[in-house]
Amino acid sequence: MATDLGLAALHHLLVFGLAAMLVAEAVLLRGPLTSDAIPRLAKLDGGYGMCAGLLLVVGLARVFLGVKGEDFYLHNPYFHAKVGAFVLVGLLSILPTMRFLRWRKAQRAQPSFVPEAAELAKLRTILRIELVLLAAIFVLAAAMARYGGF
């Protein structure tokens, strides 16, 4: 029982950490980007990736070691939708991660480097989609907990 509580608490903390980092990235990209924001974006994105990886591990531990058991999760359509949305967020986050790394490299070569406005607009759109999908994950998690496998 204590293991289940610990896994649930850690799972929730990681979700909120992931959300906070994604929101922070979106805020940094909101206006004109300054050269000092690029290292911050890269660090936030690294933390975001770390949270996502840990979240996946803890989530799997909840499925296979938690009180509800794997049968509850594996036969729950909301769980499958939630995992699908999580994977989609992960796939969408690849482009911003690659851009942040490229910007950081360009900034090392040219300290005053700032990306073009069109590139920033594209990343803003991707981050907004990720945030909408994250909200959908929250809704799917609530549905999963309440409506089992129909």
Summary of the structure (lengths in Angstrom):
residues: 150
radius of gyration: 17.7
end to end distance: 25.3
largest distance: 57.0
contacts: 412
relative contact order: 0.15
helix: 83%
strand: 0%
